[in-house]
Amino acid sequence: MHLIYIDDSADEKLALYSALAIPVEHWRESFSMIKEFRSGLRKKYGIYVSKELHAWKFVSGRGNISDRVVSKYERVTIFNETLDLITKLPNVKSFNAVFPKTQMMRAYERLINRINRTLGAWNSHGILVCDKGNELAYTQLVRKMGVYNPIPSAYNLSSKTGVSWRNIPIDRIVEDPFFKPSDQSFFIQLCDFSAYALLRRENPLESKSKYGLDKSFEILTPILVREANRKNPYGIICP
């Protein structure tokens, strides 16, 4: 069994999702590692352990996160150290999707399909834990996919369209998605950092690239589920 934490990031052009799959038998150990990491940030930079770290605000120098000034250079260093922490969580895996902003729900649907397929390959099941927001839309979509989930097939092609579809309901996702405020979940905050790193890779900004944030996503390479999209070197799910 896996807990699948999901968060999104977006700008005026792109919608992105990052999901972290945590084996339930390693959840407690992973949580302890994150708590220890946050305690280290408190000692070194004065960053409050209970304070939510929201990626774009964090790297932009916003928010009252510490009892002292934390420079942008230090914040980028911490951002990259956080991504490195993710790769050290036991048996963690990362799924990622990038779609045009107008196809946000399509991106979520494709992400869930790939997670479901991978859970089958792992002989596991998963519980989705998402950031609050879009609760109704996400729940309705996951319920629909559990009953009707048309997937393109290479077999029995239609003579008119050259495309065939098979109904393959998701069978590895347990229950409806659960929703938790990001300020109450270290794991969703990690997804937020991952999604923002992906955003800066896909749509770099000069103001952030000068700190190397356009390369930060590569830190996650060891845990990326490349099978999610074999046509992409990072396994990023895309249209």
C-alpha positions in Angstrom: 0.0 0.0 0.0 1.2 3.5 -0.9 0.1 7.0 0.2 0.1 9.2 -2.9 0.5 12.9 -2.0 -0.3 15.3 -4.9 0.0 19.0 -5.3 0.0 21.3 -8.3 1.7 24.4 -9.6 0.8 26.7 -12.5 1.5 29.9 -14.3 -0.3 31.7 -17.1 0.6 29.0 -19.6 1.2 25.7 -17.8 -0.5 23.4 -15.3 1.7 21.0 -13.5 1.3 18.2 -11.0 3.8 16.4 -8.8 2.9 13.3 -6.8 5.0 11.4 -4.2 4.3 7.8 -3.6 5.3 6.8 0.0 5.0 3.1 1.0 2.9 2.9 4.2 5.5 0.8 5.9 8.0 3.6 5.5 5.6 6.5 6.3 6.7 6.9 9.9 10.4 6.8 9.1 9.9 9.4 6.3 7.9 11.7 8.6 10.7 11.5 11.2 13.3 12.4 8.5 11.3 15.4 7.4 10.9 16.6 11.0 14.6 16.2 11.6 15.3 18.2 8.5 13.0 21.0 9.5 14.6 21.0 13.0 17.9 21.5 11.3 16.5 24.4 9.3 15.3 25.9 12.6 18.8 25.6 14.2 20.7 26.9 11.2 18.4 29.5 9.7 15.7 30.2 12.4 13.0 28.8 10.1 9.9 27.9 12.2 9.2 24.1 12.2 5.5 24.6 12.1 5.5 27.3 9.3 4.3 26.2 5.9 7.0 26.5 3.2 5.2 27.5 0.0 7.7 27.1 -2.8 7.2 30.2 -5.0 6.9 32.5 -1.9 9.8 30.8 -0.3 12.3 31.3 -3.2 11.0 34.8 -3.9 11.9 35.9 -0.4 8.3 36.3 0.8 6.7 35.3 4.1 7.5 35.5 7.7 9.3 32.2 7.9 12.1 32.9 10.4 13.3 34.9 13.3 16.0 36.4 11.1 16.6 37.4 7.5 17.1 34.5 5.2 18.6 35.7 1.9 17.5 34.6 -1.5 20.7 32.7 -2.0 20.1 30.8 1.2 16.5 30.1 0.3 17.6 28.6 -3.0 20.1 26.5 -1.2 17.4 25.3 1.2 15.1 24.7 -1.8 17.6 22.3 -3.4 18.4 20.7 0.0 14.7 20.0 0.3 14.5 18.3 -3.1 17.6 16.2 -2.1 15.8 15.2 1.1 12.9 13.9 -1.0 15.2 11.6 -2.8 16.4 10.1 0.5 13.0 9.1 1.8 12.9 5.3 1.8 11.5 3.9 -1.5 9.8 7.1 -2.4 8.8 7.6 -6.1 7.9 10.7 -8.0 5.2 11.1 -10.8 5.0 14.4 -12.7 2.7 15.9 -15.3 2.9 19.0 -17.5 0.0 20.2 -19.6 -1.3 23.5 -21.0 -3.2 25.6 -18.4 -6.5 25.0 -20.2 -6.1 21.2 -19.7 -5.6 21.1 -16.0 -8.2 18.4 -15.3 -6.8 16.3 -18.2 -3.4 16.5 -16.6 -4.8 15.2 -13.3 -6.7 12.4 -15.2 -3.5 11.3 -17.0 -1.5 11.5 -13.7 -4.0 9.2 -11.9 -4.1 6.8 -14.8 -0.3 6.4 -14.7 -0.2 6.1 -11.0 -2.9 3.4 -11.2 -1.0 1.5 -13.8 2.3 1.7 -11.9 0.6 0.5 -8.6 -0.5 -2.5 -10.6 3.1 -3.2 -11.7 4.1 -2.8 -8.0 1.3 -5.2 -6.9 0.2 -2.4 -4.6 -2.8 -0.1 -3.9 -2.8 3.6 -3.2 -4.7 6.3 -1.3 -4.7 9.8 -2.8 -3.9 12.7 -0.5 -4.3 16.1 -2.2 -4.0 19.7 -1.2 -7.4 21.3 -0.4 -9.0 23.0 -3.3 -10.9 21.4 -6.3 -12.3 18.8 -3.9 -15.5 18.2 -5.8 -13.9 18.1 -9.3 -11.1 15.7 -8.2 -13.5 13.4 -6.3 -16.0 13.2 -9.2 -13.3 12.5 -11.7 -11.7 9.7 -9.6 -15.2 8.2 -9.1 -15.9 8.3 -12.8 -12.5 6.7 -13.6 -13.4 3.8 -11.3 -16.3 3.0 -13.6 -15.7 4.5 -17.0 -12.1 5.2 -18.1 -11.6 5.0 -21.8 -7.9 4.3 -22.8 -6.6 4.4 -26.4 -5.7 1.0 -27.7 -3.4 -0.1 -30.5 -5.7 -3.0 -31.3 -9.0 -3.2 -33.2 -8.5 0.2 -34.7 -11.5 2.1 -36.1 -11.5 2.3 -39.9 -12.7 5.9 -39.7 -10.5 7.4 -37.0 -7.6 4.9 -36.8 -8.1 4.9 -33.0 -9.6 2.3 -30.7 -10.6 2.7 -27.1 -11.0 0.3 -24.2 -12.7 0.9 -20.9 -10.1 0.2 -18.2 -11.4 1.5 -14.8 -8.8 2.4 -12.3 -8.7 -0.5 -9.7 -5.6 0.3 -7.6 -6.9 3.6 -6.1 -8.6 3.0 -2.8 -11.6 5.2 -1.8 -12.2 8.9 -2.8 -9.2 11.2 -2.7 -8.5 12.7 0.8 -7.9 16.4 1.1 -5.6 18.0 3.6 -4.5 21.7 4.0 -0.9 22.0 2.8 0.0 23.9 6.0 -0.8 20.7 7.9 1.1 18.3 5.8 4.9 18.2 5.3 4.4 15.7 2.5 2.1 18.0 0.4 4.7 20.8 1.0 7.3 18.5 -0.5 5.1 18.0 -3.5 4.7 21.7 -3.9 8.5 22.1 -4.0 8.7 19.4 -6.6 6.0 20.9 -8.7 7.6 24.3 -8.5 11.0 22.9 -9.5 9.3 21.3 -12.5 7.6 24.6 -13.4 10.9 26.4 -13.4 12.4 23.7 -15.6 9.5 23.9 -18.1 9.2 27.7 -18.0 12.4 29.2 -16.7 12.5 32.8 -15.6 15.7 34.8 -15.7 15.2 36.1 -12.2 15.2 32.5 -10.9 17.5 30.9 -13.4 20.4 33.1 -12.2 20.2 31.1 -9.0 20.1 27.8 -10.9 16.4 27.0 -10.2 15.9 25.9 -13.8 18.2 23.0 -13.1 16.8 22.1 -9.6 14.3 19.5 -10.9 17.2 17.3 -12.0 17.9 16.6 -8.3 14.8 14.4 -8.3 16.2 12.2 -11.1 16.9 9.1 -8.9 13.3 8.8 -7.8 11.4 9.7 -11.0 9.0 7.1 -12.4 10.4 7.1 -16.0 7.9 4.4 -17.0 5.1 7.0 -16.7 6.2 8.3 -20.1 9.0 6.4 -21.9 9.2 9.1 -24.6 10.3 11.7 -22.0 13.8 11.4 -20.4 12.3 12.3 -17.0 9.1 10.3 -17.4 7.1 13.5 -17.3 3.5 12.9 -18.4 2.5 15.4 -21.2 -0.1 15.7 -24.0 
